[in-house]
Amino acid sequence: MSWVGLPGYDCGVCGAPSCSTAARLMEAGELGHDSCPFAEPEPKPGSPWVAEPSPPSLRRPCPSDRALVQAAVTLAGEGARYRPLDASLAARLMAAAGMAAAPALRGQLASARWGGVRVQAFASGRLGVRLRGSDGEALSALARVARVILPAAACQLCGLLEAEVAAGCSEEIWRSPCLPENLSSALGLAARGAEVAEVLGGDSGLAGAASSMASLREDGVDLALVEGVDRLSSGDAAGLWLVGIALEVERALKNDPRPADAEILSGVLSRIPDRLPDPEPLRGRAWERLSRGDRSARAVLSAANISASMRVLI
């Protein structure tokens, strides 16, 4: 069970693409607490926990150890409505980047060690790194970790994770990431400034990493996730899209798709970026079944989202 009493199926029956996003929308009063038919008892999320907005900052926390430096930033700007970070997913992303990471405090904190760097990422959006070195080294480490966990940050325009927006799960937001421009610049994230379909046409490695998941094997998803995180770590915003669709495939698999539904999803992945189906008829078919509590239709919804993601600007 997740920290608000949701089952962790990420099935989409409630209308949110994941239980994490459902929890954020419930906190914000935008999704009914009774919208999940699988939660027992009814989930009771609290109020959104959002850290004070803060650009990257530095301090020397220990007077007796002047080599120790701490850098911190808040991954949300003024007026944030949604809990800014899925700390459990952030821990997984840091692990994919080769950090020794784990969630803590019932999913409210992700902590990690990365060489001589200690990392803490809070669900409130506060991210901090501590190391012995120069101010420049601390800020560089902070920016790299922030890029790695960016898919787990919440878009403050819609409440979905940045990975979910990039993967086409939003019907309203077509730009990823949704971070304020000054924060995105501070993190050293290089946006391509083009739709996903155009980016894929000029990046065979990215298209190949996505198509490799067509076998619908968990190891293929894990490899795509690592590739996406590696790209983000180096500053390539296209990694956000790859992480997003890897999570979409994973969510489809965990809900036991029917063979025909798995074939639809596999077909979409194998054809990336060309000749993808119109996402709206697929979404309609998926929602008709999901509204009856048929979780196996999640694969069809994932196929629709991935097809829609071709229009997302990254």
N, C-alpha and C positions, 0 to 999 in steps of 0.2 A: 504493500500500500504506500502511496505517496504521502508527503507530510501534511496534506489537507484531507486525507481520507479517500482520495481518488485511487482507482485500482492500478494505474500505471499501464493500461492497455494501449494508450495513444491511438485509439480506434477511430476517433472523429465523430462518434455517435452524437456527442453533445453539441457539435458544431465547431469545436476548436480542434486544431490539428494535433494537439498533444495534451496530456494531463497537466503538464507544467503550465501551458498557456491557459488551459481551462481555469487553473487555480488563480492565475493573475487576473483573468477577466472576472472571476467571482469576487476577488478582493476589491476590484474597481466597481463592482455592482453592475457589470455589463453582461453577466451570465448567471442564470438562476442556480441556486445551490442544488436544486432537484433535477438539473439537466442531465446528470449522469445516472443511467438506470442500473449501473453495476456497483455503485458505491454503497457500502454498508459500514456504519450508519451514514446518514447524510453528511457530506463534508461541511466543515465549519471554518473556512479561512478567516484570518483576521484582517487587519487593515494593511495596505501596502507599506512596506518598510523601505524607505528611500533615503539614501545618504544625502547630505548637503552637497550641492553641485560644487565641483572643484576641478580646476585645470591641473595638469601635472605639477607636483610640488616636491620640494626636497627638504630634508632636515637631517641633522646629525643627532641621533637620539641619545647617545651615551657620552657624557663629558669625559669619561675615563678611557674611551676607545674612539679616538677621533677618526679612525679609518672606517668606522661603521657609518653607512649612509642609508637612508630610507627614502624611497620615492613612492608617491601615491597619486591616484587620480580617481574621479568618480565617473563611471560609464553612463551617465545620464545628465542632461542639462536642466535648466530651470523649468519648472512646471511639470516635472515627470509625474505621470498618473499611474504607472504600473511598476511593480517590483522589478528592478532593473536586470537581475541576473538569475539564471538557472544554475545554481552553484554545483549541483550534481553533474550536469552536462559539462560545466567548466572544468571539473576535475577530470572527466573523461577526455576532454580535448587536450588538457595539459599532459595527460598520460600518453596520448597519441603523439605528442611532440617530444616524447622522451623524458619527460619530467617524472619524478617520483611523487605522484599526486593521489589524494583521496578526499572524499567529501567528509564533513564533520558537522557537529551540532545539528543533527537531523536535517541535513541538506541545506543548512543556512550558510555554510562556509566551505570553500574548497582551499585546501592547503597543499603546498608542493615544495619540493627541493629540486633545484636545477643547478647542479654543480655547487658553487658557493653561494647561490642565490636562494633566499627563502621567500616564498610567495604566499600571500593570503588574498583570496577573492571572496567577498561577502555577497550574499543575495541582495543586499541593499545597494549594490553597485560599486562599493568601495573596493579598490584594488590597490595592494601595496606590495612592494618588493624591498628586501633588505639585503645588503651585501657589504663587503669590505672592498672599497675602491673609490673611484672618482665619481663626481656628480654626473659626468657624462655617461659613465658605465651604468650607473643606476637608472638614468632616464632611458637609455637604450634598452636595458633589460625590461623596464616597465612597459615600454612601447611594444616590445616583442611579445611579452605575455598577454598584453591587452589584445593584440592582433589574433593570437592563438585562441583566446576564449571569446572573441567577438561573436561567433555563431550562437553562443549561449546568452547574449545580451538581448534585452527586450526592446523592440521598436516602440518608441513612445508615441507614435502616431496611431498604432492599432493594437498594441499589446502582444502581438506575435513575436516569437524569437526572430532575430536577424536571419538565422538559417532558414526559418520557415518563410519569411518574406522572399528571400533569394530563390527558394525552391518553388515559388508560384502559389503558395498556400493562401495568400491574401488576394481578394478580388478588388482591392482598392489601391494598394501601394505597389508601385512598379519601379521603385528605385531602391537599391541596396548597396551599402548599408544606410540605415536611417539616422545615423549619428549626426549631430551638428557638425558643420563643415570644419570649425576650428578644432574640434576634438578629433575628427577623422584625420586632419592634417598633422596634429600632434602625435598621433599614433603611427605616422609614416605609412599610411595605407594608400596604395596606388590604384585608383579606380581606372577602369578601361574606358569609361565614358561611352559605352555602346551596349546594345541589347545582347543578351546571352547568345542568341543564335548567331549573331555576327562575330562575337568573340570566339565561339566554338569553331566557326569556319576558318579562322586563322590560327587556331591553337590545337593541333592534332593530338597533343599529349593530354589536354584537358578533355577533349571529346572521347579519346580512347579510355581514359580513366572512368568516365561515365558509362560508356558502352560495355566495359568489362563487367559491370554489375548485372548484365542481362541474364546471366546464368542463375541469378537470385540465390547465390551462395553467401553465407555469412562472412566467409573469409574475403570474398570480393568486396563486400561492403566495408569491411575493416581496412582493406588496402586503399579504397577510395577515400575513406575518412582520413587516413594518414597522409595521403597525397594532398587533400584539401588543406589540412592543417599545415603541412610543409609550405604550401603556397602562401597561406596567410602569414606564417612566420616570417617569410621573406618579403612581405608587403604586397603580395598580389591579391587584390580583392576577388578575383575569380575563384579563389579557394573557398570563399564563403558559399558560392553556389554549389560547388562540388560537395562540401560538407552537408549542405541542405538536402540535396537529392539522395545522398547516402543515408541520411536519417529517414527520409521518406520511404526508401526501399526497406530499411530495417523495420519501420513501423508496419509496413504491409506484411512482412514475413512473420512478425510476432502475433498477427491476428489470423493466422492459418487460412490463407487465401484458397479459394477453390481453384482447381486446375485451369479453368477457363479464365478466371480473373488473373492468375499468375501469368498466363500467356499474354494477356493484354499489357501488363506491366513490362514483361520481358520484351515484347515487341516495341514498346515506346523507347526503352533503353537502348535496344539494338539499333534503332534508326536515328538516334541523336547525331546531328542536329536537324536532319532533313526529313521531310514527309511525315511529320508528327501529326496525330489526329487532332481535330478540333476539341479543346478541353471541355467545352460546355456540355455536349451530349454525354460525355463520360461522367462529368460531375453530376448531371441529372440522374443517370443510372445508379451512381454510387449513393447519392443522398436518398433515393427512393428506398434502397435496401437498408442503409444505415438508420433511417428513421424508424425502421421496424426492429432495430437492435441487432441487425446482421453485421457483426464485426468483420466477417470475411470480405466484405465489400471494400475494406480499407485499401486493398491493392488497386482497385479501380480508381478510387479517389487519388491515390498516389500517382497513378498514371496520368490523371487529369492535371494534377498540380505540376508535374514535371513538364508536360506539354505546355502548360500556361507559362512556365518559367522562362521559356524562350523569349518572352517579351520584356523580362525584367532588365532594367538598366543597371549594369555593374561597372 
